[in-house]
Amino acid sequence: MENSRAGENGSGSEREEWGNQSPAYRAHRGRTEHGQGPGGPAGAESTPIEHVEALLGRAQNGFEIDERMLGRLRTALMHQAELRSYRQRNDDRRPLRCNSYRHVFLLADGSSLLLFELEHNTGPEDVFLYELYADEGVLDRAERRVHDRIGGGIGPGSETEELPAWLAEELLLAMGPVQPRREYVSDASPDHARRLLRRAENEDGPGEVVRELLQGALGHHIALITKPRRRGPGRDATWCRFYEHAFLLEGGGELSLWELEHNMNTDGRLVCEVYLDEAEAEVAADRHARSQGVEL
């Protein structure tokens, strides 16, 4: 009996605390025998640099992550781990597993950086081995190598054997609704608002009234908003993320800006759009997706 390929979610601008691990990730890692989550015991809190150190500490090939990339990772403000793919084969003397994870880091300059982790137990002993890659194409080749050890060619490039395209959505729906707990941080909230609005590229974003109102913000909180996505067959390199930037105003009021981050444009670069309403951000995402022939 065999399970293969999970759906893919695809990074960040300037966020507060993403939550170090998604529920789906924790649940999947919790089924492994070592009981470890990304960067430490399941459910453990860790800073971005602690998370990086944990990845390097358990990776057999950690030396491949060069100093330039490590220098950028040391500026990370937040991180998140996501299940990218999985495979398990049970018709052997012991279950053989191959899982891959996407580790997303939000950097201080507003950009994001990805590391890909391969986890498998195809060695001579029933222990998990870890490999770390900065390039997804290199990860794909490593994943095929491990899949060959398990038996068969399932994996990236074998679209006929992939799980249904709706699996990614089903995994997210199984997580249930998540209401982020707001913990306002009062560290330069007006500056955060200015940077967010400055990098927004959409012309229909918040106007001057909102800008002026946020100049007196007393605190802010950033949350990644999980939205199920439908993906077509094969590799989908679409990046589409929603964030809520909540601001605490003078007098106790609150105001939220909704950030849409995506690469659904002609050149594939990562762009940021900001809206006053969550529904407007969703409509914009759908509009961009249709223009690129992508189904969200």
Stockholm file with secondary structure:
# STOCKHOLM 1.0

chainA/1-296         MENSRAGENGSGSEREEWGNQSPAYRAHRGRTEHGQGPGGPAGAESTPIEHVEALLGRAQNGFEIDERMLGRLRTALMHQAELRSYRQRNDDRRPLRCNSYRHVFLLADGSSLLLFELEHNTGPEDVFLYELYADEGVLDRAERRVHDRIGGGIGPGSETEELPAWLAEELLLAMGPVQPRREYVSDASPDHARRLLRRAENEDGPGEVVRELLQGALGHHIALITKPRRRGPGRDATWCRFYEHAFLLEGGGELSLWELEHNMNTDGRLVCEVYLDEAEAEVAADRHARSQGVEL
#=GR chainA/1-296 SS CEECCCCCCCCCSSCSCCCSSCHHHHHHHHTSTTCEETTEETTCCCCHHHHHHHHHHHBTTGGGSCHHHHHHHTTCCEEEEEEEEEEEECSSSSCEEEEEEEEEEECTTSCEEEEEEEEECCSSSSSCEEEEESCHHHHHHHHHHHHHHHSSCCSTTCGGGSCCTTHHHHHHHHTCCCCCCCCCBCSSHHHHHHHHHHHCCCTTSCCHHHHHHHTTCCEEEEEEECCCCCCCSSCCCCCEEEEEEEEECTTSCEEEEEEEEECCSSSCCCEEEEESSHHHHHHHHHHHHHHTTCCC
#=GC SS_cons         CEECCCCCCCCCSSCSCCCSSCHHHHHHHHTSTTCEETTEETTCCCCHHHHHHHHHHHBTTGGGSCHHHHHHHTTCCEEEEEEEEEEEECSSSSCEEEEEEEEEEECTTSCEEEEEEEEECCSSSSSCEEEEESCHHHHHHHHHHHHHHHSSCCSTTCGGGSCCTTHHHHHHHHTCCCCCCCCCBCSSHHHHHHHHHHHCCCTTSCCHHHHHHHTTCCEEEEEEECCCCCCCSSCCCCCEEEEEEEEECTTSCEEEEEEEEECCSSSCCCEEEEESSHHHHHHHHHHHHHHTTCCC
//
